[in-house]
């Protein structure tokens, strides 16, 4: 005996295992003919046993094509979200690298400012009060040269 029968109570079908109701044929439980007839006899004035082939899906309640379209759109949206998340991850890596570069550049800028401050003490003739050697040392420091070596 195959379970191809639906149990209708009012405008609803029993779900599988006699648990709950639905208006959608595809969500309705399937029962053997004997099970469906026996259950329909409980309240025969508004219950019936109906073979599944005799019931059409209500278009407003269960539109297979629309559900398939929505599932496809959801799948595409999830794929787009995954791509967006990858792009965000890549941007975060770039931002981190830029932050590291900026930190290095700030340190270099601070070093150059110090050098400029040292050189700014040069008089109108291009010499410091200590003589030109101090200017040369400051310039050498600014490019990372060690004159003592």
N, CA, C and O atoms as a GROMACS GRO file, in nm:
protein
  596
    1UNK      N    1   0.083  -0.120   0.000
    1UNK     CA    2   0.000   0.000   0.000
    1UNK      C    3   0.087   0.125   0.000
    1UNK      O    4   0.170   0.143   0.088
    2UNK      N    5   0.067   0.208  -0.097
    2UNK     CA    6   0.147   0.330  -0.103
    2UNK      C    7   0.072   0.446  -0.038
    2UNK      O    8  -0.051   0.452  -0.038
    3UNK      N    9   0.149   0.536   0.016
    3UNK     CA   10   0.092   0.653   0.084
    3UNK      C   11   0.078   0.765  -0.018
    3UNK      O   12   0.171   0.843  -0.040
    4UNK      N   13  -0.038   0.773  -0.081
    4UNK     CA   14  -0.065   0.873  -0.184
    4UNK      C   15  -0.189   0.955  -0.152
    4UNK      O   16  -0.239   1.030  -0.236
    5UNK      N   17  -0.239   0.941  -0.030
    5UNK     CA   18  -0.364   1.005   0.006
    5UNK      C   19  -0.340   1.121   0.102
    5UNK      O   20  -0.250   1.120   0.185
    6UNK      N   21  -0.425   1.222   0.085
    6UNK     CA   22  -0.421   1.341   0.170
    6UNK      C   23  -0.545   1.342   0.258
    6UNK      O   24  -0.649   1.288   0.220
    7UNK      N   25  -0.533   1.403   0.373
    7UNK     CA   26  -0.648   1.419   0.462
    7UNK      C   27  -0.677   1.569   0.467
    7UNK      O   28  -0.592   1.649   0.508
    8UNK      N   29  -0.799   1.604   0.426
    8UNK     CA   30  -0.838   1.744   0.427
    8UNK      C   31  -0.937   1.768   0.540
    8UNK      O   32  -1.032   1.693   0.560
    9UNK      N   33  -0.910   1.875   0.614
    9UNK     CA   34  -1.001   1.916   0.722
    9UNK      C   35  -1.031   2.062   0.698
    9UNK      O   36  -0.944   2.149   0.714
   10UNK      N   37  -1.156   2.090   0.660
   10UNK     CA   38  -1.191   2.225   0.621
   10UNK      C   39  -1.110   2.261   0.497
   10UNK      O   40  -1.114   2.188   0.398
   11UNK      N   41  -1.039   2.370   0.500
   11UNK     CA   42  -0.956   2.412   0.386
   11UNK      C   43  -0.810   2.374   0.401
   11UNK      O   44  -0.725   2.423   0.327
   12UNK      N   45  -0.781   2.288   0.497
   12UNK     CA   46  -0.641   2.253   0.525
   12UNK      C   47  -0.614   2.105   0.505
   12UNK      O   48  -0.705   2.022   0.514
   13UNK      N   49  -0.489   2.074   0.480
   13UNK     CA   50  -0.444   1.935   0.473
   13UNK      C   51  -0.366   1.904   0.600
   13UNK      O   52  -0.300   1.990   0.657
   14UNK      N   53  -0.375   1.779   0.643
   14UNK     CA   54  -0.290   1.733   0.753
   14UNK      C   55  -0.145   1.732   0.702
   14UNK      O   56  -0.119   1.699   0.586
   15UNK      N   57  -0.054   1.768   0.788
   15UNK     CA   58   0.088   1.752   0.756
   15UNK      C   59   0.126   1.607   0.788
   15UNK      O   60   0.043   1.529   0.834
   16UNK      N   61   0.252   1.571   0.762
   16UNK     CA   62   0.298   1.435   0.787
   16UNK      C   63   0.280   1.396   0.934
   16UNK      O   64   0.292   1.481   1.023
   17UNK      N   65   0.253   1.270   0.958
   17UNK     CA   66   0.238   1.214   1.093
   17UNK      C   67   0.128   1.281   1.174
   17UNK      O   68   0.135   1.287   1.297
   18UNK      N   69   0.027   1.332   1.106
   18UNK     CA   70  -0.087   1.394   1.170
   18UNK      C   71  -0.046   1.514   1.257
   18UNK      O   72  -0.111   1.543   1.357
   19UNK      N   73   0.060   1.582   1.218
   19UNK     CA   74   0.114   1.693   1.299
   19UNK      C   75   0.098   1.825   1.226
   19UNK      O   76   0.179   1.858   1.139
   20UNK      N   77  -0.004   1.899   1.259
   20UNK     CA   78  -0.023   2.032   1.204
   20UNK      C   79  -0.101   2.031   1.074
   20UNK      O   80  -0.142   1.927   1.023
   21UNK      N   81  -0.121   2.153   1.021
   21UNK     CA   82  -0.200   2.171   0.900
   21UNK      C   83  -0.126   2.260   0.802
   21UNK      O   84  -0.036   2.335   0.839
   22UNK      N   85  -0.165   2.249   0.675
   22UNK     CA   86  -0.112   2.335   0.570
   22UNK      C   87  -0.215   2.349   0.459
   22UNK      O   88  -0.302   2.263   0.443
   23UNK      N   89  -0.204   2.457   0.384
   23UNK     CA   90  -0.291   2.473   0.266
   23UNK      C   91  -0.217   2.430   0.140
   23UNK      O   92  -0.275   2.431   0.031
   24UNK      N   93  -0.092   2.393   0.153
   24UNK     CA   94  -0.006   2.361   0.040
   24UNK      C   95   0.002   2.210   0.020
   24UNK      O   96   0.044   2.137   0.110
   25UNK      N   97  -0.038   2.164  -0.096
   25UNK     CA   98  -0.037   2.021  -0.127
   25UNK      C   99   0.101   1.960  -0.106
   25UNK      O  100   0.114   1.853  -0.048
   26UNK      N  101   0.206   2.029  -0.154
   26UNK     CA  102   0.341   1.975  -0.144
   26UNK      C  103   0.387   1.958   0.000
   26UNK      O  104   0.474   1.875   0.027
   27UNK      N  105   0.330   2.033   0.092
   27UNK     CA  106   0.368   2.023   0.233
   27UNK      C  107   0.279   1.927   0.312
   27UNK      O  108   0.305   1.901   0.429
   28UNK      N  109   0.175   1.876   0.247
   28UNK     CA  110   0.080   1.786   0.315
   28UNK      C  111   0.142   1.649   0.336
   28UNK      O  112   0.224   1.602   0.257
   29UNK      N  113   0.100   1.585   0.445
   29UNK     CA  114   0.146   1.449   0.471
   29UNK      C  115   0.080   1.352   0.374
   29UNK      O  116  -0.029   1.378   0.323
   30UNK      N  117   0.145   1.241   0.350
   30UNK     CA  118   0.090   1.138   0.263
   30UNK      C  119   0.056   1.017   0.350
   30UNK      O  120   0.133   0.976   0.437
   31UNK      N  121  -0.061   0.962   0.324
   31UNK     CA  122  -0.112   0.851   0.404
   31UNK      C  123  -0.162   0.741   0.310
   31UNK      O  124  -0.186   0.764   0.192
   32UNK      N  125  -0.177   0.623   0.365
   32UNK     CA  126  -0.239   0.516   0.286
   32UNK      C  127  -0.387   0.549   0.275
   32UNK      O  128  -0.439   0.630   0.352
   33UNK      N  129  -0.452   0.486   0.181
   33UNK     CA  130  -0.596   0.510   0.164
   33UNK      C  131  -0.671   0.474   0.290
   33UNK      O  132  -0.760   0.548   0.332
   34UNK      N  133  -0.637   0.361   0.353
   34UNK     CA  134  -0.705   0.318   0.475
   34UNK      C  135  -0.687   0.419   0.587
   34UNK      O  136  -0.782   0.451   0.658
   35UNK      N  137  -0.564   0.471   0.603
   35UNK     CA  138  -0.538   0.570   0.709
   35UNK      C  139  -0.619   0.697   0.685
   35UNK      O  140  -0.677   0.754   0.778
   36UNK      N  141  -0.622   0.742   0.559
   36UNK     CA  142  -0.692   0.866   0.526
   36UNK      C  143  -0.843   0.850   0.547
   36UNK      O  144  -0.908   0.940   0.602
   37UNK      N  145  -0.899   0.738   0.503
   37UNK     CA  146  -1.044   0.716   0.520
   37UNK      C  147  -1.081   0.706   0.668
   37UNK      O  148  -1.182   0.761   0.711
   38UNK      N  149  -0.999   0.636   0.745
   38UNK     CA  150  -1.026   0.621   0.888
   38UNK      C  151  -1.024   0.758   0.957
   38UNK      O  152  -1.112   0.787   1.038
   39UNK      N  153  -0.926   0.840   0.927
   39UNK     CA  154  -0.916   0.972   0.991
   39UNK      C  155  -1.031   1.063   0.947
   39UNK      O  156  -1.083   1.140   1.027
   40UNK      N  157  -1.070   1.055   0.820
   40UNK     CA  158  -1.179   1.139   0.769
   40UNK      C  159  -1.312   1.106   0.836
   40UNK      O  160  -1.401   1.191   0.840
   41UNK      N  161  -1.327   0.986   0.888
   41UNK     CA  162  -1.450   0.947   0.955
   41UNK      C  163  -1.465   1.010   1.093
   41UNK      O  164  -1.573   1.005   1.152
   42UNK      N  165  -1.357   1.068   1.147
   42UNK     CA  166  -1.364   1.132   1.278
   42UNK      C  167  -1.463   1.248   1.275
   42UNK      O  168  -1.544   1.262   1.366
   43UNK      N  169  -1.458   1.330   1.173
   43UNK     CA  170  -1.550   1.443   1.156
   43UNK      C  171  -1.593   1.447   1.010
   43UNK      O  172  -1.547   1.533   0.935
   44UNK      N  173  -1.677   1.357   0.968
   44UNK     CA  174  -1.710   1.343   0.826
   44UNK      C  175  -1.778   1.465   0.764
   44UNK      O  176  -1.775   1.479   0.642
   45UNK      N  177  -1.837   1.551   0.840
   45UNK     CA  178  -1.903   1.669   0.785
   45UNK      C  179  -1.804   1.773   0.730
   45UNK      O  180  -1.842   1.856   0.648
   46UNK      N  181  -1.678   1.769   0.775
   46UNK     CA  182  -1.583   1.863   0.715
   46UNK      C  183  -1.442   1.804   0.699
   46UNK      O  184  -1.344   1.878   0.688
   47UNK      N  185  -1.433   1.672   0.698
   47UNK     CA  186  -1.306   1.606   0.671
   47UNK      C  187  -1.324   1.510   0.554
   47UNK      O  188  -1.431   1.453   0.536
   48UNK      N  189  -1.216   1.492   0.475
   48UNK     CA  190  -1.225   1.399   0.363
   48UNK      C  191  -1.087   1.342   0.331
   48UNK      O  192  -0.984   1.402   0.360
   49UNK      N  193  -1.090   1.223   0.270
   49UNK     CA  194  -0.968   1.158   0.219
   49UNK      C  195  -0.966   1.183   0.070
   49UNK      O  196  -1.062   1.153   0.000
   50UNK      N  197  -0.855   1.237   0.021
   50UNK     CA  198  -0.845   1.274  -0.120
   50UNK      C  199  -0.714   1.220  -0.177
   50UNK      O  200  -0.608   1.234  -0.115
   51UNK      N  201  -0.722   1.158  -0.295
   51UNK     CA  202  -0.598   1.112  -0.359
   51UNK      C  203  -0.520   1.234  -0.405
   51UNK      O  204  -0.578   1.332  -0.451
   52UNK      N  205  -0.387   1.228  -0.391
   52UNK     CA  206  -0.302   1.344  -0.423
   52UNK      C  207  -0.316   1.392  -0.566
   52UNK      O  208  -0.296   1.510  -0.593
   53UNK      N  209  -0.349   1.302  -0.660
   53UNK     CA  210  -0.363   1.342  -0.800
   53UNK      C  211  -0.489   1.423  -0.824
   53UNK      O  212  -0.503   1.489  -0.927
   54UNK      N  213  -0.582   1.419  -0.730
   54UNK     CA  214  -0.708   1.492  -0.744
   54UNK      C  215  -0.702   1.632  -0.684
   54UNK      O  216  -0.803   1.703  -0.682
   55UNK      N  217  -0.587   1.672  -0.635
   55UNK     CA  218  -0.572   1.803  -0.571
   55UNK      C  219  -0.470   1.886  -0.648
   55UNK      O  220  -0.358   1.842  -0.672
   56UNK      N  221  -0.510   2.006  -0.686
   56UNK     CA  222  -0.417   2.098  -0.751
   56UNK      C  223  -0.360   2.192  -0.646
   56UNK      O  224  -0.426   2.223  -0.546
   57UNK      N  225  -0.238   2.236  -0.669
   57UNK     CA  226  -0.179   2.334  -0.578
   57UNK      C  227  -0.246   2.468  -0.598
   57UNK      O  228  -0.261   2.514  -0.712
   58UNK      N  229  -0.288   2.532  -0.491
   58UNK     CA  230  -0.342   2.669  -0.505
   58UNK      C  231  -0.230   2.762  -0.553
   58UNK      O  232  -0.124   2.768  -0.491
   59UNK      N  233  -0.255   2.832  -0.660
   59UNK     CA  234  -0.151   2.916  -0.720
   59UNK      C  235  -0.100   3.023  -0.624
   59UNK      O  236   0.020   3.052  -0.624
   60UNK      N  237  -0.186   3.080  -0.545
   60UNK     CA  238  -0.145   3.187  -0.454
   60UNK      C  239  -0.064   3.136  -0.336
   60UNK      O  240   0.017   3.210  -0.281
   61UNK      N  241  -0.083   3.011  -0.298
   61UNK     CA  242  -0.016   2.958  -0.180
   61UNK      C  243   0.118   2.894  -0.211
   61UNK      O  244   0.209   2.895  -0.129
   62UNK      N  245   0.129   2.838  -0.329
   62UNK     CA  246   0.249   2.760  -0.357
   62UNK      C  247   0.284   2.770  -0.504
   62UNK      O  248   0.236   2.692  -0.586
   63UNK      N  249   0.366   2.866  -0.534
   63UNK     CA  250   0.405   2.888  -0.673
   63UNK      C  251   0.548   2.837  -0.690
   63UNK      O  252   0.644   2.905  -0.652
   64UNK      N  253   0.563   2.719  -0.746
   64UNK     CA  254   0.693   2.653  -0.759
   64UNK      C  255   0.792   2.738  -0.838
   64UNK      O  256   0.908   2.751  -0.799
   65UNK      N  257   0.746   2.796  -0.947
   65UNK     CA  258   0.836   2.877  -1.029
   65UNK      C  259   0.886   2.999  -0.952
   65UNK      O  260   1.004   3.035  -0.960
   66UNK      N  261   0.798   3.063  -0.878
   66UNK     CA  262   0.836   3.181  -0.800
   66UNK      C  263   0.935   3.143  -0.690
   66UNK      O  264   1.031   3.216  -0.665
   67UNK      N  265   0.911   3.033  -0.625
   67UNK     CA  266   1.003   2.987  -0.520
   67UNK      C  267   1.140   2.954  -0.581
   67UNK      O  268   1.243   2.988  -0.522
   68UNK      N  269   1.142   2.891  -0.695
   68UNK     CA  270   1.269   2.859  -0.761
   68UNK      C  271   1.342   2.987  -0.799
   68UNK      O  272   1.464   2.997  -0.782
   69UNK      N  273   1.268   3.086  -0.850
   69UNK     CA  274   1.329   3.215  -0.886
   69UNK      C  275   1.387   3.283  -0.762
   69UNK      O  276   1.498   3.336  -0.767
   70UNK      N  277   1.312   3.281  -0.652
   70UNK     CA  278   1.360   3.344  -0.529
   70UNK      C  279   1.482   3.272  -0.472
   70UNK      O  280   1.575   3.335  -0.420
   71UNK      N  281   1.482   3.138  -0.481
   71UNK     CA  282   1.598   3.062  -0.434
   71UNK      C  283   1.721   3.096  -0.518
   71UNK      O  284   1.830   3.110  -0.464
   72UNK      N  285   1.703   3.109  -0.648
   72UNK     CA  286   1.815   3.146  -0.736
   72UNK      C  287   1.865   3.286  -0.703
   72UNK      O  288   1.986   3.310  -0.698
   73UNK      N  289   1.771   3.378  -0.681
   73UNK     CA  290   1.811   3.515  -0.645
   73UNK      C  291   1.885   3.516  -0.512
   73UNK      O  292   1.982   3.590  -0.495
   74UNK      N  293   1.840   3.435  -0.418
   74UNK     CA  294   1.908   3.425  -0.289
   74UNK      C  295   2.048   3.369  -0.306
   74UNK      O  296   2.143   3.417  -0.244
   75UNK      N  297   2.060   3.268  -0.389
   75UNK     CA  298   2.191   3.209  -0.415
   75UNK      C  299   2.285   3.311  -0.478
   75UNK      O  300   2.402   3.321  -0.440
   76UNK      N  301   2.235   3.387  -0.574
   76UNK     CA  302   2.317   3.490  -0.638
   76UNK      C  303   2.356   3.599  -0.538
   76UNK      O  304   2.469   3.647  -0.539
   77UNK      N  305   2.263   3.636  -0.451
   77UNK     CA  306   2.292   3.738  -0.349
   77UNK      C  307   2.399   3.688  -0.253
   77UNK      O  308   2.487   3.764  -0.213
   78UNK      N  309   2.391   3.562  -0.216
   78UNK     CA  310   2.493   3.506  -0.127
   78UNK      C  311   2.631   3.506  -0.195
   78UNK      O  312   2.732   3.534  -0.131
   79UNK      N  313   2.633   3.475  -0.325
   79UNK     CA  314   2.760   3.476  -0.400
   79UNK      C  315   2.816   3.618  -0.406
   79UNK      O  316   2.936   3.639  -0.389
   80UNK      N  317   2.729   3.716  -0.430
   80UNK     CA  318   2.772   3.855  -0.434
   80UNK      C  319   2.824   3.899  -0.297
   80UNK      O  320   2.923   3.972  -0.288
   81UNK      N  321   2.756   3.856  -0.192
   81UNK     CA  322   2.800   3.888  -0.056
   81UNK      C  323   2.937   3.828  -0.029
   81UNK      O  324   3.022   3.894   0.032
   82UNK      N  325   2.959   3.706  -0.072
   82UNK     CA  326   3.089   3.641  -0.052
   82UNK      C  327   3.198   3.720  -0.126
   82UNK      O  328   3.306   3.741  -0.072
   83UNK      N  329   3.169   3.766  -0.248
   83UNK     CA  330   3.266   3.845  -0.324
   83UNK      C  331   3.292   3.978  -0.254
   83UNK      O  332   3.406   4.024  -0.246
   84UNK      N  333   3.186   4.040  -0.203
   84UNK     CA  334   3.202   4.167  -0.132
   84UNK      C  335   3.286   4.148  -0.007
   84UNK      O  336   3.370   4.232   0.025
   85UNK      N  337   3.265   4.038   0.064
   85UNK     CA  338   3.344   4.012   0.184
   85UNK      C  339   3.491   3.992   0.150
   85UNK      O  340   3.579   4.036   0.224
   86UNK      N  341   3.519   3.925   0.037
   86UNK     CA  342   3.658   3.909  -0.007
   86UNK      C  343   3.720   4.044  -0.041
   86UNK      O  344   3.835   4.070  -0.008
   87UNK      N  345   3.643   4.129  -0.107
   87UNK     CA  346   3.693   4.262  -0.142
   87UNK      C  347   3.720   4.344  -0.016
   87UNK      O  348   3.820   4.416  -0.008
   88UNK      N  349   3.633   4.333   0.082
   88UNK     CA  350   3.652   4.405   0.209
   88UNK      C  351   3.778   4.354   0.278
   88UNK      O  352   3.856   4.432   0.332
   89UNK      N  353   3.798   4.223   0.276
   89UNK     CA  354   3.917   4.165   0.337
   89UNK      C  355   4.044   4.217   0.268
   89UNK      O  356   4.142   4.251   0.334
   90UNK      N  357   4.041   4.222   0.136
   90UNK     CA  358   4.156   4.274   0.061
   90UNK      C  359   4.180   4.421   0.094
   90UNK      O  360   4.294   4.463   0.109
   91UNK      N  361   4.073   4.499   0.104
   91UNK     CA  362   4.087   4.640   0.138
   91UNK      C  363   4.144   4.657   0.279
   91UNK      O  364   4.227   4.746   0.302
   92UNK      N  365   4.101   4.573   0.372
   92UNK     CA  366   4.155   4.580   0.508
   92UNK      C  367   4.304   4.552   0.510
   92UNK      O  368   4.379   4.614   0.585
   93UNK      N  369   4.348   4.457   0.427
   93UNK     CA  370   4.492   4.428   0.417
   93UNK      C  371   4.566   4.550   0.362
   93UNK      O  372   4.671   4.587   0.413
   94UNK      N  373   4.511   4.611   0.258
   94UNK     CA  374   4.572   4.732   0.200
   94UNK      C  375   4.578   4.844   0.302
   94UNK      O  376   4.679   4.915   0.312
   95UNK      N  377   4.472   4.861   0.377
   95UNK     CA  378   4.468   4.967   0.480
   95UNK      C  379   4.577   4.942   0.584
   95UNK      O  380   4.645   5.034   0.627
   96UNK      N  381   4.591   4.816   0.625
   96UNK     CA  382   4.694   4.783   0.724
   96UNK      C  383   4.832   4.813   0.668
   96UNK      O  384   4.917   4.871   0.737
   97UNK      N  385   4.856   4.774   0.542
   97UNK     CA  386   4.985   4.802   0.479
   97UNK      C  387   5.009   4.952   0.467
   97UNK      O  388   5.120   5.001   0.492
   98UNK      N  389   4.904   5.026   0.429
   98UNK     CA  390   4.917   5.171   0.420
   98UNK      C  391   4.947   5.232   0.557
   98UNK      O  392   5.028   5.324   0.568
   99UNK      N  393   4.882   5.180   0.661
   99UNK     CA  394   4.908   5.229   0.797
   99UNK      C  395   5.053   5.205   0.836
   99UNK      O  396   5.117   5.290   0.898
  100UNK      N  397   5.105   5.086   0.800
  100UNK     CA  398   5.245   5.054   0.832
  100UNK      C  399   5.339   5.147   0.755
  100UNK      O  400   5.437   5.197   0.810
  101UNK      N  401   5.309   5.169   0.626
  101UNK     CA  402   5.390   5.261   0.546
  101UNK      C  403   5.384   5.402   0.602
  101UNK      O  404   5.486   5.472   0.612
  102UNK      N  405   5.263   5.443   0.639
  102UNK     CA  406   5.246   5.578   0.694
  102UNK      C  407   5.326   5.593   0.824
  102UNK      O  408   5.387   5.697   0.847
  103UNK      N  409   5.326   5.490   0.906
  103UNK     CA  410   5.402   5.494   1.030
  103UNK      C  411   5.551   5.511   1.001
  103UNK      O  412   5.619   5.592   1.066
  104UNK      N  413   5.602   5.436   0.904
  104UNK     CA  414   5.742   5.450   0.863
  104UNK      C  415   5.771   5.587   0.807
  104UNK      O  416   5.875   5.646   0.836
  105UNK      N  417   5.679   5.638   0.726
  105UNK     CA  418   5.698   5.770   0.668
  105UNK      C  419   5.694   5.879   0.776
  105UNK      O  420   5.769   5.977   0.768
  106UNK      N  421   5.609   5.862   0.876
  106UNK     CA  422   5.604   5.959   0.986
  106UNK      C  423   5.736   5.960   1.063
  106UNK      O  424   5.787   6.065   1.101
  107UNK      N  425   5.791   5.840   1.085
  107UNK     CA  426   5.920   5.832   1.153
  107UNK      C  427   6.029   5.902   1.070
  107UNK      O  428   6.111   5.975   1.124
  108UNK      N  429   6.027   5.878   0.940
  108UNK     CA  430   6.124   5.943   0.851
  108UNK      C  431   6.104   6.094   0.851
  108UNK      O  432   6.201   6.169   0.852
  109UNK      N  433   5.979   6.138   0.850
  109UNK     CA  434   5.948   6.280   0.854
  109UNK      C  435   5.999   6.343   0.985
  109UNK      O  436   6.056   6.452   0.984
  110UNK      N  437   5.978   6.275   1.095
  110UNK     CA  438   6.027   6.325   1.223
  110UNK      C  439   6.180   6.338   1.222
  110UNK      O  440   6.234   6.436   1.272
  111UNK      N  441   6.248   6.241   1.165
  111UNK     CA  442   6.393   6.243   1.155
  111UNK      C  443   6.439   6.361   1.068
  111UNK      O  444   6.534   6.431   1.102
  112UNK      N  445   6.370   6.380   0.956
  112UNK     CA  446   6.405   6.492   0.868
  112UNK      C  447   6.376   6.626   0.934
  112UNK      O  448   6.453   6.721   0.916
  113UNK      N  449   6.267   6.636   1.009
  113UNK     CA  450   6.238   6.760   1.081
  113UNK      C  451   6.350   6.794   1.178
  113UNK      O  452   6.391   6.910   1.189
  114UNK      N  453   6.398   6.693   1.248
  114UNK     CA  454   6.508   6.713   1.343
  114UNK      C  455   6.632   6.763   1.268
  114UNK      O  456   6.701   6.854   1.313
  115UNK      N  457   6.658   6.701   1.154
  115UNK     CA  458   6.772   6.744   1.074
  115UNK      C  459   6.755   6.888   1.028
  115UNK      O  460   6.848   6.967   1.034
  116UNK      N  461   6.634   6.920   0.983
  116UNK     CA  462   6.606   7.057   0.937
  116UNK      C  463   6.623   7.155   1.052
  116UNK      O  464   6.677   7.264   1.035
  117UNK      N  465   6.577   7.115   1.171
  117UNK     CA  466   6.595   7.202   1.287
  117UNK      C  467   6.744   7.225   1.313
  117UNK      O  468   6.786   7.337   1.343
  118UNK      N  469   6.822   7.118   1.301
  118UNK     CA  470   6.966   7.132   1.319
  118UNK      C  471   7.025   7.224   1.214
  118UNK      O  472   7.107   7.310   1.245
  119UNK      N  473   6.985   7.206   1.089
  119UNK     CA  474   7.038   7.287   0.980
  119UNK      C  475   6.986   7.431   0.987
  119UNK      O  476   7.053   7.524   0.943
  120UNK      N  477   6.866   7.449   1.043
  120UNK     CA  478   6.804   7.582   1.051
  120UNK      C  479   6.886   7.677   1.136
  120UNK      O  480   6.866   7.798   1.131
  121UNK      N  481   6.976   7.624   1.214
  121UNK     CA  482   7.061   7.708   1.297
  121UNK      C  483   7.177   7.769   1.218
  121UNK      O  484   7.264   7.835   1.274
  122UNK      N  485   7.177   7.747   1.087
  122UNK     CA  486   7.282   7.800   1.000
  122UNK      C  487   7.262   7.951   0.986
  122UNK      O  488   7.149   7.998   0.974
  123UNK      N  489   7.370   8.026   0.988
  123UNK     CA  490   7.360   8.172   0.973
  123UNK      C  491   7.346   8.210   0.825
  123UNK      O  492   7.339   8.122   0.738
  124UNK      N  493   7.344   8.339   0.797
  124UNK     CA  494   7.322   8.387   0.661
  124UNK      C  495   7.434   8.345   0.565
  124UNK      O  496   7.411   8.339   0.444
  125UNK      N  497   7.550   8.317   0.616
  125UNK     CA  498   7.661   8.276   0.530
  125UNK      C  499   7.662   8.126   0.505
  125UNK      O  500   7.749   8.077   0.433
  126UNK      N  501   7.566   8.048   0.564
  126UNK     CA  502   7.560   7.905   0.542
  126UNK      C  503   7.639   7.825   0.645
  126UNK      O  504   7.660   7.705   0.628
  127UNK      N  505   7.683   7.892   0.751
  127UNK     CA  506   7.758   7.822   0.854
  127UNK      C  507   7.681   7.828   0.986
  127UNK      O  508   7.605   7.922   1.012
  128UNK      N  509   7.702   7.729   1.066
  128UNK     CA  510   7.645   7.731   1.201
  128UNK      C  511   7.742   7.805   1.289
  128UNK      O  512   7.855   7.835   1.250
  129UNK      N  513   7.697   7.834   1.408
  129UNK     CA  514   7.788   7.903   1.501
  129UNK      C  515   7.910   7.817   1.531
  129UNK      O  516   8.014   7.869   1.571
  130UNK      N  517   7.897   7.683   1.512
  130UNK     CA  518   8.009   7.593   1.536
  130UNK      C  519   8.091   7.570   1.409
  130UNK      O  520   8.192   7.500   1.414
  131UNK      N  521   8.050   7.624   1.299
  131UNK     CA  522   8.122   7.604   1.175
  131UNK      C  523   8.046   7.510   1.083
  131UNK      O  524   7.943   7.453   1.121
  132UNK      N  525   8.097   7.494   0.963
  132UNK     CA  526   8.026   7.416   0.860
  132UNK      C  527   8.022   7.268   0.888
  132UNK      O  528   7.936   7.199   0.833
  133UNK      N  529   8.110   7.215   0.969
  133UNK     CA  530   8.111   7.072   0.995
  133UNK      C  531   7.978   7.024   1.051
  133UNK      O  532   7.932   6.914   1.020
  134UNK      N  533   7.918   7.107   1.134
  134UNK     CA  534   7.789   7.068   1.192
  134UNK      C  535   7.681   7.053   1.084
  134UNK      O  536   7.597   6.964   1.093
  135UNK      N  537   7.682   7.138   0.984
  135UNK     CA  538   7.587   7.131   0.872
  135UNK      C  539   7.608   7.002   0.795
  135UNK      O  540   7.512   6.933   0.760
  136UNK      N  541   7.734   6.968   0.769
  136UNK     CA  542   7.766   6.846   0.695
  136UNK      C  543   7.721   6.724   0.775
  136UNK      O  544   7.663   6.630   0.719
  137UNK      N  545   7.747   6.724   0.904
  137UNK     CA  546   7.704   6.612   0.989
  137UNK      C  547   7.552   6.597   0.987
  137UNK      O  548   7.500   6.486   0.979
  138UNK      N  549   7.481   6.708   0.996
  138UNK     CA  550   7.334   6.704   0.995
  138UNK      C  551   7.284   6.650   0.862
  138UNK      O  552   7.192   6.568   0.860
  139UNK      N  553   7.343   6.694   0.753
  139UNK     CA  554   7.301   6.647   0.622
  139UNK      C  555   7.330   6.497   0.607
  139UNK      O  556   7.249   6.422   0.552
  140UNK      N  557   7.446   6.455   0.658
  140UNK     CA  558   7.482   6.313   0.652
  140UNK      C  559   7.383   6.230   0.733
  140UNK      O  560   7.341   6.124   0.688
  141UNK      N  561   7.348   6.278   0.850
  141UNK     CA  562   7.249   6.206   0.934
  141UNK      C  563   7.116   6.194   0.862
  141UNK      O  564   7.048   6.092   0.874
  142UNK      N  565   7.078   6.297   0.786
  142UNK     CA  566   6.948   6.297   0.720
  142UNK      C  567   6.936   6.187   0.613
  142UNK      O  568   6.827   6.142   0.581
  143UNK      N  569   7.053   6.147   0.559
  143UNK     CA  570   7.047   6.040   0.459
  143UNK      C  571   7.102   5.909   0.512
  143UNK      O  572   7.124   5.814   0.437
  144UNK      N  573   7.124   5.905   0.642
  144UNK     CA  574   7.162   5.780   0.705
  144UNK      C  575   7.310   5.746   0.698
  144UNK      O  576   7.346   5.630   0.717
  145UNK      N  577   7.396   5.844   0.672
  145UNK     CA  578   7.540   5.819   0.666
  145UNK      C  579   7.603   5.836   0.802
  145UNK      O  580   7.566   5.924   0.880
  146UNK      N  581   7.699   5.751   0.831
  146UNK     CA  582   7.775   5.760   0.956
  146UNK      C  583   7.913   5.810   0.921
  146UNK      O  584   7.995   5.734   0.869
  147UNK      N  585   7.941   5.937   0.950
  147UNK     CA  586   8.069   5.997   0.916
  147UNK      C  587   8.182   5.949   1.007
  147UNK      O  588   8.300   5.963   0.973
  148UNK      N  589   8.147   5.894   1.120
  148UNK     CA  590   8.249   5.848   1.214
  148UNK      C  591   8.314   5.718   1.164
  148UNK      O  592   8.424   5.684   1.208
  149UNK      N  593   8.249   5.646   1.077
  149UNK     CA  594   8.301   5.516   1.032
  149UNK      C  595   8.413   5.528   0.935
  149UNK      O  596   8.466   5.427   0.889
   0.00000   0.00000   0.00000
